[in-house]
Amino acid sequence: MAIVRQLLSSTRYLIMIAVAGTFLSALTLLIYGGISVMQQITDTVLNSTVSSKGAKVLALGFIENADIFLVATALYIMSLGLYELFIDDTISLPEWLVIHNLDDLKGKLIGVIVVVMAVVFLGHVVKWHGETEILYLGGAIALVVAGLTYFTGQKKAKYEEKH
């Protein structure tokens, strides 16, 4: 029995595969986003003329880069959260980033997901030329946000009932 306990206890370190994968993914996206922003700024300074169309293209590019940074942030939070939950919960983090259980991690990720969807929608709004399809996208995003809000509300209500 002690061998099985020791074996199962040590398998928690397998989660390091997910921690490393999400961390490297976040790092890659952050570097890519940084390079993309610098390229966009350089291209704007060297090649663009000032116009309302140019401003719209520039804004759209920065919105798309913000989306890259938000996804990187979600992956980074996931990496930190998994590390905290399975490996070492004593790492020094700001209080808002401390994760005590999977529900904390899910809540933080859901928050980032909602912001990512809002940024994606904003990108479509900037490109919008009056097509009605944007209503379907906005409605779909609203339904997903409502579902996530309901999901997290239910979890919070059940937790409060127990405590």
Backbone bond lengths (Angstrom), bond angles and torsions (degrees), N, CA, C in turn:
res aa  C-N    CA-C-N  psi(-1)  N-CA   C-N-CA  omega(-1)  CA-C   N-CA-C  phi
1 M - - - 1.440 - - 1.531 111.12 -
2 A 1.311 117.33 -38.71 1.462 121.28 -179.38 1.528 110.79 -64.81
3 I 1.324 116.53 -35.52 1.472 120.43 179.32 1.530 110.24 -65.89
4 V 1.332 116.60 -42.74 1.463 121.10 179.13 1.526 109.77 -64.04
5 R 1.330 116.23 -43.68 1.461 120.71 178.39 1.526 110.23 -59.65
6 Q 1.330 117.11 -46.74 1.466 121.42 179.66 1.532 110.96 -63.28
7 L 1.323 116.75 -41.94 1.466 121.28 179.10 1.530 110.62 -62.45
8 L 1.324 117.12 -49.07 1.461 120.56 -179.80 1.523 111.61 -65.00
9 S 1.298 117.06 -37.82 1.457 121.12 178.78 1.522 111.38 -63.56
10 S 1.302 116.98 -40.77 1.466 119.92 -177.50 1.527 112.62 -77.74
11 T 1.329 118.78 -17.49 1.468 119.68 179.74 1.522 112.06 -70.22
12 R 1.310 117.51 -14.22 1.470 118.95 177.39 1.523 110.79 -61.31
13 Y 1.334 117.12 -23.54 1.464 119.99 178.88 1.527 112.31 -71.27
14 L 1.322 117.52 -12.20 1.462 120.10 174.14 1.534 111.06 -62.71
15 I 1.315 115.93 -24.37 1.469 120.09 179.49 1.526 110.57 -64.30
16 M 1.332 117.57 -15.74 1.468 120.76 176.54 1.530 111.17 -60.58
17 I 1.326 117.10 -25.51 1.469 119.84 175.71 1.531 109.02 -62.72
18 A 1.339 116.36 -46.17 1.467 120.88 178.19 1.524 110.99 -67.82
19 V 1.325 117.46 -39.60 1.469 121.18 179.11 1.523 109.55 -61.53
20 A 1.325 116.97 -49.34 1.469 120.65 -179.56 1.525 110.97 -64.61
21 G 1.320 116.85 -42.13 1.464 120.24 -179.22 1.517 112.76 -63.00
22 T 1.327 116.70 -46.37 1.466 119.26 -179.86 1.523 111.40 -70.38
23 F 1.332 117.01 -35.82 1.469 119.79 177.75 1.526 110.81 -65.16
24 L 1.334 117.17 -47.12 1.469 120.42 179.54 1.529 111.29 -64.73
25 S 1.328 116.82 -35.68 1.464 120.53 176.33 1.522 110.40 -63.67
26 A 1.338 116.61 -44.93 1.466 121.17 178.70 1.520 110.53 -62.49
27 L 1.315 116.41 -45.79 1.460 121.25 -179.88 1.526 110.89 -60.41
28 T 1.324 116.72 -44.56 1.467 121.40 179.39 1.519 111.12 -61.49
29 L 1.331 116.42 -44.94 1.458 119.55 179.35 1.520 112.23 -65.96
30 L 1.329 117.21 -38.49 1.466 120.21 177.71 1.526 111.29 -62.64
31 I 1.313 116.79 -44.68 1.465 120.91 178.60 1.523 110.24 -64.70
32 Y 1.329 116.06 -45.65 1.464 120.69 179.35 1.531 110.40 -60.47
33 G 1.328 116.98 -45.74 1.455 121.31 179.11 1.516 111.83 -61.76
34 G 1.320 116.71 -42.05 1.466 120.49 177.83 1.515 112.19 -62.01
35 I 1.329 116.09 -44.11 1.468 120.35 177.96 1.528 110.06 -63.92
36 S 1.321 116.28 -42.24 1.463 120.96 179.84 1.531 111.65 -61.69
37 V 1.327 116.85 -43.11 1.469 120.53 177.94 1.527 110.27 -62.73
38 M 1.320 116.55 -45.50 1.467 119.63 -179.85 1.532 111.12 -62.86
39 Q 1.339 117.11 -40.79 1.467 120.36 177.59 1.526 110.68 -63.81
40 Q 1.320 116.54 -40.28 1.457 120.26 -179.69 1.532 110.98 -65.70
41 I 1.312 116.22 -42.84 1.466 120.12 178.44 1.530 110.23 -63.87
42 T 1.314 116.54 -46.84 1.471 120.96 -179.87 1.519 110.74 -60.40
43 D 1.336 116.54 -46.54 1.463 121.04 179.86 1.532 110.85 -61.95
44 T 1.321 116.41 -39.99 1.464 120.51 179.66 1.520 111.05 -64.87
45 V 1.321 116.35 -45.78 1.468 120.43 -178.26 1.527 111.08 -66.41
46 L 1.331 116.81 -40.76 1.463 119.79 -174.15 1.524 114.72 -85.33
47 N 1.332 117.85 -32.30 1.462 119.37 -167.79 1.524 116.26 -122.20
48 S 1.291 119.60 -10.82 1.458 120.05 -172.09 1.514 112.70 -96.48
49 T 1.324 113.28 150.99 1.456 119.97 170.11 1.520 107.26 -104.75
50 V 1.301 116.43 152.62 1.457 121.15 -178.13 1.525 108.82 -79.62
51 S 1.334 115.61 119.79 1.464 121.82 177.85 1.519 108.28 -158.60
52 S 1.312 116.47 166.70 1.466 119.11 178.28 1.520 110.68 -67.82
53 K 1.330 117.53 -35.57 1.471 120.40 177.08 1.528 110.40 -66.31
54 G 1.339 116.43 -41.79 1.461 120.53 177.72 1.527 111.44 -62.99
55 A 1.333 116.70 -37.95 1.465 120.59 178.50 1.528 110.70 -65.52
56 K 1.326 115.46 -38.44 1.466 119.75 179.28 1.535 110.54 -65.56
57 V 1.323 116.33 -43.41 1.469 120.77 178.47 1.526 110.22 -64.39
58 L 1.323 116.86 -42.42 1.462 121.29 178.70 1.528 110.85 -62.71
59 A 1.326 116.66 -46.50 1.474 120.64 179.07 1.519 110.61 -61.10
60 L 1.327 117.41 -43.13 1.466 120.70 179.46 1.526 111.11 -61.67
61 G 1.329 116.34 -41.29 1.467 119.79 178.11 1.514 112.00 -61.61
62 F 1.328 116.66 -42.64 1.460 119.89 179.33 1.529 111.63 -69.13
63 I 1.326 117.08 -34.86 1.475 120.29 176.24 1.525 109.92 -64.54
64 E 1.316 116.99 -42.86 1.465 120.24 178.28 1.527 111.12 -63.72
65 N 1.322 116.96 -37.14 1.468 119.85 176.47 1.524 111.26 -68.31
66 A 1.324 116.86 -37.11 1.467 119.89 176.28 1.522 109.90 -60.42
67 D 1.317 116.66 -37.97 1.460 121.59 177.52 1.532 110.71 -61.41
68 I 1.318 116.29 -42.67 1.471 120.51 177.60 1.531 110.02 -60.67
69 F 1.333 116.82 -44.98 1.464 120.49 -179.85 1.524 111.89 -65.45
70 L 1.325 117.24 -36.19 1.470 119.96 178.65 1.527 111.73 -67.09
71 V 1.318 117.00 -41.53 1.471 119.87 177.16 1.531 109.32 -64.46
72 A 1.328 116.89 -40.42 1.473 120.40 176.25 1.520 110.25 -60.21
73 T 1.320 116.74 -41.76 1.465 120.91 178.60 1.522 111.20 -62.10
74 A 1.322 117.00 -42.98 1.469 120.65 178.38 1.527 110.61 -60.96
75 L 1.326 117.06 -43.34 1.468 120.33 178.87 1.523 111.25 -65.69
76 Y 1.323 116.81 -38.61 1.463 120.86 178.47 1.530 110.77 -64.93
77 I 1.317 116.49 -44.38 1.469 120.34 177.68 1.524 110.27 -61.70
78 M 1.328 116.91 -40.45 1.463 120.42 178.09 1.526 110.53 -63.20
79 S 1.325 116.70 -42.32 1.464 120.90 178.83 1.519 110.93 -61.35
80 L 1.337 116.23 -49.29 1.465 120.44 178.86 1.526 111.44 -61.49
81 G 1.324 115.60 -44.41 1.463 119.91 -177.49 1.515 112.53 -63.04
82 L 1.311 117.06 -45.46 1.466 120.04 178.82 1.525 110.82 -63.43
83 Y 1.334 116.34 -39.94 1.460 120.23 177.95 1.522 110.27 -62.29
84 E 1.331 115.92 -46.47 1.470 120.53 179.60 1.521 111.58 -61.06
85 L 1.320 116.52 -43.20 1.461 120.26 -174.98 1.528 113.55 -72.16
86 F 1.320 116.42 -37.48 1.465 119.22 -171.84 1.521 115.52 -106.73
87 I 1.326 117.31 -25.64 1.460 119.14 -171.31 1.525 112.30 -112.40
88 D 1.334 117.43 -60.51 1.461 120.36 -172.29 1.526 109.64 -151.23
89 D 1.311 116.88 111.64 1.464 120.19 -178.87 1.526 112.75 -93.37
90 T 1.316 117.60 15.08 1.462 120.29 -179.44 1.529 113.15 -105.27
91 I 1.344 117.51 8.52 1.461 118.48 179.45 1.532 109.28 -68.49
92 S 1.317 115.20 147.18 1.455 121.49 -176.10 1.527 110.12 -79.97
93 L 1.337 115.17 114.34 1.459 121.73 179.55 1.517 109.54 -136.86
94 P 1.331 117.67 156.59 1.462 118.66 172.92 1.538 109.51 -61.92
95 E 1.302 117.54 151.31 1.467 121.80 -175.39 1.524 112.65 -56.09
96 W 1.322 117.29 -37.95 1.463 120.19 -178.03 1.524 112.58 -67.97
97 L 1.335 117.44 -15.29 1.459 121.28 -178.38 1.527 112.63 -104.05
98 V 1.320 117.49 -2.14 1.462 120.67 178.67 1.525 108.59 -70.87
99 I 1.317 115.19 132.88 1.461 121.63 -177.27 1.523 107.89 -121.62
100 H 1.343 115.12 122.62 1.462 120.66 -177.36 1.524 113.42 -100.13
101 N 1.339 116.54 -24.61 1.467 120.01 -178.96 1.529 109.20 -154.92
102 L 1.324 115.81 176.47 1.460 120.06 -177.78 1.520 112.14 -63.72
103 D 1.326 117.72 -31.46 1.461 120.25 177.95 1.527 111.13 -64.42
104 D 1.336 117.84 -38.82 1.469 120.85 175.12 1.528 110.22 -59.88
105 L 1.332 116.17 -45.29 1.461 120.74 -179.38 1.523 110.48 -63.81
106 K 1.326 116.36 -45.49 1.466 119.86 179.03 1.522 110.89 -60.97
107 G 1.324 117.27 -41.92 1.456 120.67 179.70 1.518 112.35 -61.09
108 K 1.322 116.57 -43.90 1.464 120.31 179.52 1.530 110.56 -65.73
109 L 1.324 116.57 -40.76 1.459 119.95 179.51 1.520 111.37 -67.82
110 I 1.321 117.11 -39.25 1.461 120.33 178.66 1.527 109.88 -62.03
111 G 1.324 116.99 -40.69 1.465 120.09 177.06 1.516 112.07 -58.43
112 V 1.329 116.58 -44.24 1.461 120.25 179.72 1.524 110.55 -68.59
113 I 1.330 117.38 -38.49 1.462 121.38 179.41 1.533 110.44 -61.07
114 V 1.319 116.74 -42.68 1.466 120.30 178.94 1.529 110.28 -61.67
115 V 1.313 117.01 -43.12 1.467 120.35 179.23 1.529 110.46 -65.47
116 V 1.329 118.14 -40.55 1.463 121.45 178.24 1.529 109.70 -60.43
117 M 1.334 116.60 -45.46 1.471 119.34 179.46 1.526 110.98 -62.21
118 A 1.319 117.20 -38.41 1.469 120.56 178.22 1.523 110.36 -64.37
119 V 1.320 117.60 -40.81 1.462 121.11 179.52 1.530 110.39 -67.40
120 V 1.330 116.92 -40.46 1.467 120.53 176.99 1.531 109.52 -60.64
121 F 1.326 116.89 -44.84 1.460 120.76 178.94 1.528 110.60 -62.85
122 L 1.318 117.08 -42.56 1.460 120.95 177.99 1.529 110.51 -59.24
123 G 1.313 116.90 -40.62 1.462 120.84 176.83 1.519 111.60 -59.45
124 H 1.331 116.79 -40.60 1.463 120.45 177.69 1.527 111.31 -69.09
125 V 1.315 116.47 -35.93 1.466 120.47 178.18 1.527 109.99 -63.78
126 V 1.309 117.07 -41.52 1.463 120.63 -179.73 1.531 110.42 -63.17
127 K 1.340 117.63 -36.89 1.469 121.98 -179.83 1.529 112.49 -84.60
128 W 1.314 117.85 -7.06 1.453 123.54 -170.91 1.525 112.94 -62.20
129 H 1.340 115.59 136.33 1.467 121.79 178.10 1.526 110.78 -125.08
130 G 1.321 117.22 29.47 1.458 120.97 175.55 1.518 115.53 94.77
131 E 1.331 118.03 3.62 1.458 120.18 179.93 1.526 110.24 -68.81
132 T 1.332 116.52 146.85 1.474 120.13 -178.79 1.524 112.51 -79.49
133 E 1.327 117.63 -13.89 1.465 119.94 -178.69 1.524 112.71 -60.08
134 I 1.321 116.66 -24.04 1.462 119.75 -179.61 1.525 110.52 -62.81
135 L 1.342 116.29 -29.22 1.467 119.85 177.23 1.524 110.77 -63.42
136 Y 1.323 116.83 -39.77 1.461 120.72 179.34 1.530 110.96 -66.01
137 L 1.325 115.63 -42.23 1.471 119.63 178.04 1.521 110.50 -63.29
138 G 1.337 116.12 -47.71 1.468 119.87 178.60 1.520 111.92 -60.74
139 G 1.331 116.53 -41.79 1.468 120.54 178.42 1.520 112.01 -64.78
140 A 1.331 116.57 -41.10 1.464 120.44 179.28 1.528 110.25 -64.28
141 I 1.319 116.38 -43.37 1.463 119.76 178.43 1.521 110.19 -63.50
142 A 1.330 116.95 -42.26 1.470 120.68 178.57 1.525 111.20 -60.42
143 L 1.337 117.07 -41.00 1.469 120.33 178.73 1.526 111.71 -65.37
144 V 1.329 116.39 -41.00 1.468 119.77 178.39 1.533 109.85 -64.67
145 V 1.318 117.63 -44.33 1.469 120.75 179.12 1.527 110.01 -62.63
146 A 1.340 117.08 -42.55 1.469 120.32 178.25 1.527 110.72 -61.86
147 G 1.340 116.46 -42.12 1.464 120.11 178.28 1.522 112.10 -64.10
148 L 1.308 116.59 -42.81 1.466 120.16 178.84 1.521 110.83 -66.29
149 T 1.327 116.58 -38.63 1.464 120.71 178.01 1.525 110.30 -63.77
150 Y 1.320 116.45 -44.07 1.463 120.96 177.61 1.526 110.25 -61.82
151 F 1.336 116.77 -45.69 1.466 122.49 -179.65 1.525 111.35 -58.18
152 T 1.334 116.25 -48.78 1.466 118.57 -178.92 1.521 111.38 -70.49
153 G 1.316 117.23 -33.20 1.467 120.80 176.82 1.511 111.85 -64.67
154 Q 1.328 117.20 -40.86 1.459 121.82 178.34 1.526 110.51 -64.16
155 K 1.318 116.68 -43.16 1.470 120.80 179.35 1.533 109.96 -61.97
156 K 1.335 115.85 -43.63 1.459 120.32 -178.78 1.531 110.31 -65.63
157 A 1.334 117.60 -41.36 1.464 121.36 179.92 1.530 111.04 -63.34
158 K 1.321 117.42 -42.38 1.470 121.42 178.92 1.521 110.38 -65.30
159 Y 1.340 116.88 -38.89 1.459 120.49 179.47 1.535 109.96 -65.16
160 E 1.334 116.13 -43.54 1.466 119.94 -178.82 1.528 111.93 -66.77
161 E 1.350 117.41 -32.31 1.469 120.64 176.99 1.515 111.12 -64.16
162 K 1.334 116.26 -38.41 1.471 120.65 -177.96 1.517 111.68 -73.90
163 H 1.328 118.26 -26.48 1.467 120.89 -175.26 1.458 109.58 -113.79
